[in-house]
Amino acid sequence: MQLDPLVLAAIAVMAVATYATRIFGGWLVRRATISGRLAGALEAVPGAVLIAIIAPKVFATGPAESLAAVITVLLALRLPLIAAVSGGCLAVVALRMVLG
């Protein structure tokens, strides 16, 4: 296996970009006053990112995964996040065994 210099350069650029956004974001948050609608929007970002990652898989996979996603959402309405995620993982395993 050979290391492609372009791949290594792409990884390095992505690492620098990720680090820069984290540093700049922290610097910006310390300097700015965040309240009202902006605070609400920033609180919604982690959930929105999680949904953006998970939603394509829910709709692009089989019925077991789709049903498990529905079960996870229902659990998340009543239980803490860790319990909902655990229940969703168990649901997908069980549904895969049942549905194939």
DAMOJO-V744829 format. One record per residue. N is the residue number from 1. RES is the residue in three letters. SS is DSSP state (helix for helix, strand for strand, loop for the rest). OMEGA is omega in whole degrees, -180 to 180 (999 if undefined). D_LAST is the distance of its C-alpha to the last C-alpha in Angstrom with 2 decimals. Layout:
BEGIN
N_RES_SS_OMEGA_D_LAST ; N_RES_SS_OMEGA_D_LAST
END
This chain:
BEGIN
1_MET_loop_180_36.64 ; 2_GLN_loop_176_39.19 ; 3_LEU_loop_179_39.49 ; 4_ASP_loop_-179_40.03 ; 5_PRO_helix_179_42.77 ; 6_LEU_helix_178_41.36 ; 7_VAL_helix_178_38.02 ; 8_LEU_helix_178_39.99 ; 9_ALA_helix_179_42.18 ; 10_ALA_helix_178_39.27 ; 11_ILE_helix_180_37.82 ; 12_ALA_helix_179_41.32 ; 13_VAL_helix_179_41.89 ; 14_MET_helix_178_38.62 ; 15_ALA_helix_179_39.56 ; 16_VAL_helix_180_43.02 ; 17_ALA_helix_179_41.77 ; 18_THR_helix_180_39.38 ; 19_TYR_helix_-179_42.18 ; 20_ALA_helix_179_44.68 ; 21_THR_helix_178_42.66 ; 22_ARG_helix_-180_42.20 ; 23_ILE_helix_-179_45.90 ; 24_PHE_helix_178_47.10 ; 25_GLY_helix_177_44.87 ; 26_GLY_helix_178_46.20 ; 27_TRP_helix_-179_49.72 ; 28_LEU_helix_-179_49.38 ; 29_VAL_helix_179_48.03 ; 30_ARG_helix_-176_50.92 ; 31_ARG_helix_-175_53.47 ; 32_ALA_loop_174_52.21 ; 33_THR_loop_-177_52.30 ; 34_ILE_loop_179_48.94 ; 35_SER_loop_174_48.98 ; 36_GLY_loop_-175_47.90 ; 37_ARG_helix_180_45.47 ; 38_LEU_helix_178_45.03 ; 39_ALA_helix_178_44.04 ; 40_GLY_helix_179_41.49 ; 41_ALA_helix_180_40.08 ; 42_LEU_helix_177_39.89 ; 43_GLU_helix_-179_38.11 ; 44_ALA_helix_-175_35.40 ; 45_VAL_helix_-178_34.78 ; 46_PRO_helix_178_32.30 ; 47_GLY_helix_179_29.99 ; 48_ALA_helix_178_30.38 ; 49_VAL_helix_178_29.56 ; 50_LEU_helix_178_26.43 ; 51_ILE_helix_180_25.28 ; 52_ALA_helix_179_26.29 ; 53_ILE_helix_-173_24.12 ; 54_ILE_helix_-173_20.98 ; 55_ALA_helix_179_21.21 ; 56_PRO_helix_179_20.53 ; 57_LYS_helix_-179_17.25 ; 58_VAL_helix_-176_16.20 ; 59_PHE_helix_-177_17.08 ; 60_ALA_helix_-178_16.09 ; 61_THR_loop_-175_12.43 ; 62_GLY_loop_-178_9.39 ; 63_PRO_helix_180_9.39 ; 64_ALA_helix_-180_8.02 ; 65_GLU_helix_179_10.99 ; 66_SER_helix_178_13.28 ; 67_LEU_helix_178_12.99 ; 68_ALA_helix_177_13.50 ; 69_ALA_helix_178_16.48 ; 70_VAL_helix_178_17.92 ; 71_ILE_helix_180_17.70 ; 72_THR_helix_178_19.39 ; 73_VAL_helix_179_22.09 ; 74_LEU_helix_177_22.79 ; 75_LEU_helix_-178_23.12 ; 76_ALA_helix_178_25.37 ; 77_LEU_helix_-175_27.68 ; 78_ARG_helix_-171_28.52 ; 79_LEU_loop_173_27.95 ; 80_PRO_loop_-175_29.18 ; 81_LEU_helix_-178_27.25 ; 82_ILE_helix_178_26.20 ; 83_ALA_helix_179_24.79 ; 84_ALA_helix_179_22.88 ; 85_VAL_helix_178_21.40 ; 86_SER_helix_178_20.55 ; 87_GLY_helix_177_18.94 ; 88_GLY_helix_177_16.91 ; 89_CYS_helix_178_15.72 ; 90_LEU_helix_180_14.84 ; 91_ALA_helix_-179_13.11 ; 92_VAL_helix_178_10.80 ; 93_VAL_helix_-179_10.04 ; 94_ALA_helix_-180_9.64 ; 95_LEU_helix_176_7.58 ; 96_ARG_helix_178_5.00 ; 97_MET_helix_-177_5.45 ; 98_VAL_helix_-174_5.72 ; 99_LEU_helix_178_3.77 ; 100_GLY_loop_999_0.00
END
